[in-house]
Amino acid sequence: MKIPTTRTVVRCIHIICSIPIAGYIYSPFEVIPDYAPLTRFVFVPVMVLSGLYMWKGHLLRRFFARCPV
């Protein structure tokens, strides 16, 4: 996969995972316990990892490259 395509996919994943987090923050207090574990253990880690990849992905690609620059 090309780098611009990867960047677009990771950005979309990051945005899609931020929507349930916003719902978690702004939902009524009675509804929060229903989907709190899913938000804490799935959406937040995926959003953090995708954000780190968008920020420092060039270093990760260089680290795993076959012939380092």
FIKE-675253 format. One record per atom (N, C-alpha, C): residue number from 1; residue in three letters; chain; x, y, z. Coordinates in steps of 0.001 Angstrom, whole numbers, plus 524288, in hexadecimal, padded with zeros to 5 digits. Example, Ala and Ser with C-alpha at 12.3 -4.5 7.8 and 13.67 -1.06 7.14 Angstrom:
2
+-----+------+------+-------+-------+-------+
| pos | code | unit |  east | north |    up |
+-----+------+------+-------+-------+-------+
|   1 |  ALA |    A | 83386 | 7E9C6 | 81E78 |
|   1 |  ALA |    A | 8300C | 7EE6C | 81E78 |
|   1 |  ALA |    A | 83390 | 7F31C | 81E78 |
|   2 |  SER |    A | 83232 | 7F736 | 81BA8 |
|   2 |  SER |    A | 83566 | 7FBDC | 81BE4 |
|   2 |  SER |    A | 83264 | 8001E | 81EBE |
+-----+------+------+-------+-------+-------+
***
This chain:
69
+-----+------+------+-------+-------+-------+
| pos | code | unit |  east | north |    up |
+-----+------+------+-------+-------+-------+
|   1 |  MET |    A | 8034A | 7FB79 | 80000 |
|   1 |  MET |    A | 80000 | 80000 | 80000 |
|   1 |  MET |    A | 80383 | 804D5 | 80000 |
|   2 |  LYS |    A | 80204 | 808B2 | 7FD13 |
|   2 |  LYS |    A | 8051B | 80D7A | 7FCB4 |
|   2 |  LYS |    A | 80465 | 810CC | 8019F |
|   3 |  ILE |    A | 8082D | 81423 | 80293 |
|   3 |  ILE |    A | 8082C | 81753 | 8074F |
|   3 |  ILE |    A | 8037B | 81B0B | 8079D |
|   4 |  PRO |    A | 801F6 | 81DCA | 8036F |
|   4 |  PRO |    A | 7FD55 | 8212A | 803DC |
|   4 |  PRO |    A | 7F849 | 81E1B | 804FB |
|   5 |  THR |    A | 7F7D9 | 81973 | 802C6 |
|   5 |  THR |    A | 7F33E | 8163C | 803D5 |
|   5 |  THR |    A | 7F335 | 81478 | 8097F |
|   6 |  THR |    A | 7F7B0 | 812E1 | 80B80 |
|   6 |  THR |    A | 7F816 | 8114C | 810F3 |
|   6 |  THR |    A | 7F6B9 | 815D4 | 8148A |
|   7 |  ARG |    A | 7F891 | 81A73 | 8134A |
|   7 |  ARG |    A | 7F76E | 81F11 | 81673 |
|   7 |  ARG |    A | 7F196 | 82038 | 8168E |
|   8 |  THR |    A | 7EEFE | 81FA5 | 8121B |
|   8 |  THR |    A | 7E963 | 8209C | 811D6 |
|   8 |  THR |    A | 7E65E | 81C94 | 81500 |
|   9 |  VAL |    A | 7E7E7 | 817A8 | 814AD |
|   9 |  VAL |    A | 7E53D | 81387 | 8179C |
|   9 |  VAL |    A | 7E5EB | 81455 | 81D73 |
|  10 |  VAL |    A | 7EAAA | 81587 | 81F22 |
|  10 |  VAL |    A | 7EBAF | 81658 | 824B7 |
|  10 |  VAL |    A | 7E8C4 | 81B27 | 826AD |
|  11 |  ARG |    A | 7E87E | 81F34 | 8238A |
|  11 |  ARG |    A | 7E59D | 823E5 | 82514 |
|  11 |  ARG |    A | 7DFCE | 822C5 | 825A2 |
|  12 |  CYS |    A | 7DD9E | 81FB1 | 82216 |
|  12 |  CYS |    A | 7D812 | 81E42 | 82279 |
|  12 |  CYS |    A | 7D703 | 81AF3 | 82754 |
|  13 |  ILE |    A | 7DA83 | 8174A | 82878 |
|  13 |  ILE |    A | 7D9F1 | 81418 | 82D34 |
|  13 |  ILE |    A | 7DA22 | 81791 | 83209 |
|  14 |  HIS |    A | 7DDA4 | 81B53 | 8320E |
|  14 |  HIS |    A | 7DE31 | 81EE1 | 83675 |
|  14 |  HIS |    A | 7D930 | 82214 | 8374A |
|  15 |  ILE |    A | 7D700 | 82408 | 83316 |
|  15 |  ILE |    A | 7D239 | 8272C | 8337A |
|  15 |  ILE |    A | 7CD97 | 823CE | 83510 |
|  16 |  ILE |    A | 7CD1A | 81F23 | 832D9 |
|  16 |  ILE |    A | 7C8BB | 81BB1 | 83428 |
|  16 |  ILE |    A | 7C8F7 | 81A01 | 839DA |
|  17 |  CYS |    A | 7CD9F | 81911 | 83BF2 |
|  17 |  CYS |    A | 7CE22 | 81787 | 84173 |
|  17 |  CYS |    A | 7CD49 | 81C1B | 84528 |
|  18 |  SER |    A | 7CD9C | 820DF | 84347 |
|  18 |  SER |    A | 7CCAD | 82555 | 846B6 |
|  18 |  SER |    A | 7C6DD | 82663 | 84774 |
|  19 |  ILE |    A | 7C390 | 8248E | 843FE |
|  19 |  ILE |    A | 7BDF2 | 8257B | 84467 |
|  19 |  ILE |    A | 7BBA1 | 822D4 | 8493C |
|  20 |  PRO |    A | 7BCB9 | 81DC0 | 84A4C |
|  20 |  PRO |    A | 7BA9B | 81B72 | 84F20 |
|  20 |  PRO |    A | 7BCD6 | 81DEB | 85418 |
|  21 |  ILE |    A | 7C194 | 81FE6 | 853DF |
|  21 |  ILE |    A | 7C3CF | 82276 | 85872 |
|  21 |  ILE |    A | 7C0E2 | 82787 | 85992 |
|  22 |  ALA |    A | 7BF8F | 82A6A | 8558C |
|  22 |  ALA |    A | 7BC69 | 82F23 | 8564B |
|  22 |  ALA |    A | 7B706 | 82DC0 | 8586F |
|  23 |  GLY |    A | 7B4C3 | 82976 | 85695 |
|  23 |  GLY |    A | 7AFC6 | 827AB | 858BA |
|  23 |  GLY |    A | 7B03B | 82617 | 85E64 |
|  24 |  TYR |    A | 7B49E | 823C5 | 85FD3 |
|  24 |  TYR |    A | 7B591 | 8223D | 8653D |
|  24 |  TYR |    A | 7B5E9 | 8270F | 868BA |
|  25 |  ILE |    A | 7B864 | 82B1D | 866DD |
|  25 |  ILE |    A | 7B90F | 82FDC | 869FC |
|  25 |  ILE |    A | 7B3E3 | 832C9 | 86A93 |
|  26 |  TYR |    A | 7B0D6 | 83335 | 86674 |
|  26 |  TYR |    A | 7AC2D | 83678 | 8668C |
|  26 |  TYR |    A | 7A71A | 83373 | 86771 |
|  27 |  SER |    A | 7A75B | 82E71 | 8689B |
|  27 |  SER |    A | 7A290 | 82B77 | 8697C |
|  27 |  SER |    A | 7A093 | 82C44 | 86F09 |
|  28 |  PRO |    A | 79B9C | 82B1A | 86FDF |
|  28 |  PRO |    A | 79989 | 82B76 | 87534 |
|  28 |  PRO |    A | 79C51 | 8279D | 878D4 |
|  29 |  PHE |    A | 79C9A | 828EF | 87DC1 |
|  29 |  PHE |    A | 79F86 | 825E1 | 88188 |
|  29 |  PHE |    A | 79D6B | 82050 | 8821C |
|  30 |  GLU |    A | 7986B | 81F82 | 88161 |
|  30 |  GLU |    A | 79615 | 81A5B | 881F7 |
|  30 |  GLU |    A | 797CB | 81698 | 87DA2 |
|  31 |  VAL |    A | 7993B | 81898 | 87929 |
|  31 |  VAL |    A | 79A85 | 8155B | 874A4 |
|  31 |  VAL |    A | 7A057 | 813EE | 87486 |
|  32 |  ILE |    A | 7A393 | 816C8 | 87746 |
|  32 |  ILE |    A | 7A93F | 81606 | 87703 |
|  32 |  ILE |    A | 7AAF5 | 8107A | 87864 |
|  33 |  PRO |    A | 7A8FE | 80E09 | 87C8E |
|  33 |  PRO |    A | 7AAE7 | 808BF | 87DD1 |
|  33 |  PRO |    A | 7A9D3 | 804A5 | 879A0 |
|  34 |  ASP |    A | 7A628 | 805AA | 87623 |
|  34 |  ASP |    A | 7A4DA | 801CF | 8721F |
|  34 |  ASP |    A | 7A94F | 80102 | 86E3D |
|  35 |  TYR |    A | 7ABD5 | 8051C | 86C9B |
|  35 |  TYR |    A | 7AFF7 | 80479 | 868AF |
|  35 |  TYR |    A | 7B535 | 806AD | 86A6F |
|  36 |  ALA |    A | 7B5FB | 80737 | 86F82 |
|  36 |  ALA |    A | 7BAFE | 8091A | 87183 |
|  36 |  ALA |    A | 7BF7D | 8054E | 8706F |
|  37 |  PRO |    A | 7BEDC | 80020 | 87153 |
|  37 |  PRO |    A | 7C34E | 7FC9F | 87045 |
|  37 |  PRO |    A | 7C4EC | 7FC98 | 86A87 |
|  38 |  LEU |    A | 7C11A | 7FCB4 | 86713 |
|  38 |  LEU |    A | 7C25E | 7FCC6 | 8617F |
|  38 |  LEU |    A | 7C561 | 801BB | 86010 |
|  39 |  THR |    A | 7C3C2 | 80616 | 86246 |
|  39 |  THR |    A | 7C673 | 80AFB | 86129 |
|  39 |  THR |    A | 7CBEF | 80AF7 | 86369 |
|  40 |  ARG |    A | 7CC7C | 80923 | 8683B |
|  40 |  ARG |    A | 7D198 | 8093C | 86ACF |
|  40 |  ARG |    A | 7D582 | 8057B | 8686A |
|  41 |  PHE |    A | 7D3B3 | 800CF | 8671A |
|  41 |  PHE |    A | 7D758 | 7FCB9 | 86582 |
|  41 |  PHE |    A | 7D7C7 | 7FBE6 | 85FA2 |
|  42 |  VAL |    A | 7D46F | 7FE61 | 85C90 |
|  42 |  VAL |    A | 7D4BC | 7FDC3 | 856E0 |
|  42 |  VAL |    A | 7D5AD | 80304 | 85435 |
|  43 |  PHE |    A | 7D220 | 806AC | 854ED |
|  43 |  PHE |    A | 7D25C | 80B85 | 851E5 |
|  43 |  PHE |    A | 7D6DA | 80F0E | 8537D |
|  44 |  VAL |    A | 7D7D3 | 80FAC | 85882 |
|  44 |  VAL |    A | 7DC1C | 8131A | 85A30 |
|  44 |  VAL |    A | 7E16E | 810ED | 85891 |
|  45 |  PRO |    A | 7E29A | 80BD7 | 8597A |
|  45 |  PRO |    A | 7E7BA | 809EF | 857A7 |
|  45 |  PRO |    A | 7E876 | 80A36 | 851BB |
|  46 |  VAL |    A | 7E454 | 8090E | 84EC3 |
|  46 |  VAL |    A | 7E4CC | 80963 | 8490F |
|  46 |  VAL |    A | 7E5BA | 80F04 | 84764 |
|  47 |  MET |    A | 7E310 | 812AD | 849F0 |
|  47 |  MET |    A | 7E3C8 | 81824 | 8488F |
|  47 |  MET |    A | 7E949 | 81A01 | 84A0C |
|  48 |  VAL |    A | 7EB39 | 81855 | 84E88 |
|  48 |  VAL |    A | 7F07E | 819E0 | 85026 |
|  48 |  VAL |    A | 7F499 | 81797 | 84C74 |
|  49 |  LEU |    A | 7F410 | 812A2 | 84B1C |
|  49 |  LEU |    A | 7F7E2 | 81033 | 8479E |
|  49 |  LEU |    A | 7F7BE | 81294 | 84227 |
|  50 |  SER |    A | 7F310 | 813B8 | 8403C |
|  50 |  SER |    A | 7F2CA | 81625 | 83B0E |
|  50 |  SER |    A | 7F4FC | 81BB2 | 83B2F |
|  51 |  GLY |    A | 7F426 | 81E83 | 83F6D |
|  51 |  GLY |    A | 7F667 | 823BA | 83FEE |
|  51 |  GLY |    A | 7FC54 | 82395 | 8402F |
|  52 |  LEU |    A | 7FE69 | 81FD3 | 84321 |
|  52 |  LEU |    A | 80413 | 81F40 | 84358 |
|  52 |  LEU |    A | 80653 | 81DBC | 83E09 |
|  53 |  TYR |    A | 80379 | 81A73 | 83B20 |
|  53 |  TYR |    A | 8054E | 818F8 | 835F3 |
|  53 |  TYR |    A | 80547 | 81DA3 | 8323D |
|  54 |  MET |    A | 80142 | 820E6 | 832A4 |
|  54 |  MET |    A | 80126 | 82585 | 82F48 |
|  54 |  MET |    A | 8057C | 82957 | 830C4 |
|  55 |  TRP |    A | 806DE | 8297E | 835BE |
|  55 |  TRP |    A | 80ACF | 82D27 | 83796 |
|  55 |  TRP |    A | 81058 | 82B26 | 8368A |
|  56 |  LYS |    A | 8116E | 82649 | 837FC |
|  56 |  LYS |    A | 816B6 | 82426 | 83799 |
|  56 |  LYS |    A | 81705 | 81F61 | 83406 |
|  57 |  GLY |    A | 8137D | 81EEF | 83065 |
|  57 |  GLY |    A | 81376 | 81A76 | 82CE2 |
|  57 |  GLY |    A | 81830 | 81A30 | 8295B |
|  58 |  HIS |    A | 81A5A | 81EA8 | 827F2 |
|  58 |  HIS |    A | 81EFB | 81EA7 | 8249A |
|  58 |  HIS |    A | 8239C | 81C10 | 82754 |
|  59 |  LEU |    A | 82415 | 81CC1 | 82C71 |
|  59 |  LEU |    A | 8284A | 81A2A | 82F4C |
|  59 |  LEU |    A | 8275D | 81452 | 82FB4 |
|  60 |  LEU |    A | 82272 | 812CA | 83054 |
|  60 |  LEU |    A | 8211F | 80D3D | 8309B |
|  60 |  LEU |    A | 82228 | 80A86 | 82B6A |
|  61 |  ARG |    A | 820D3 | 80D16 | 8271A |
|  61 |  ARG |    A | 821F1 | 80AD7 | 821FA |
|  61 |  ARG |    A | 827CC | 80A69 | 8210C |
|  62 |  ARG |    A | 82ABF | 80E48 | 822BB |
|  62 |  ARG |    A | 83067 | 80E1B | 82215 |
|  62 |  ARG |    A | 832CD | 809CF | 82578 |
|  63 |  PHE |    A | 830AB | 80904 | 82A22 |
|  63 |  PHE |    A | 832B7 | 80504 | 82DAA |
|  63 |  PHE |    A | 831EF | 7FF8F | 82B77 |
|  64 |  PHE |    A | 82D80 | 7FE9B | 828F7 |
|  64 |  PHE |    A | 82C51 | 7F978 | 826E1 |
|  64 |  PHE |    A | 82DD5 | 7F8D5 | 82125 |
|  65 |  ALA |    A | 8305C | 7FCA3 | 81EE8 |
|  65 |  ALA |    A | 831FD | 7FC3B | 81970 |
|  65 |  ALA |    A | 83653 | 7F822 | 818E7 |
|  66 |  ARG |    A | 8369B | 7F5CA | 81469 |
|  66 |  ARG |    A | 83A8E | 7F1BE | 8138C |
|  66 |  ARG |    A | 84008 | 7F405 | 8134C |
|  67 |  CYS |    A | 8408B | 7F866 | 810A7 |
|  67 |  CYS |    A | 845A7 | 7FAEB | 81073 |
|  67 |  CYS |    A | 8451A | 80048 | 81302 |
|  68 |  PRO |    A | 846A7 | 800C3 | 817F2 |
|  68 |  PRO |    A | 845EC | 805BB | 81ABE |
|  68 |  PRO |    A | 84907 | 80A25 | 8184B |
|  69 |  VAL |    A | 846D8 | 80EC5 | 81895 |
|  69 |  VAL |    A | 84942 | 81367 | 8163B |
|  69 |  VAL |    A | 84CB0 | 8160E | 81A35 |
+-----+------+------+-------+-------+-------+
***
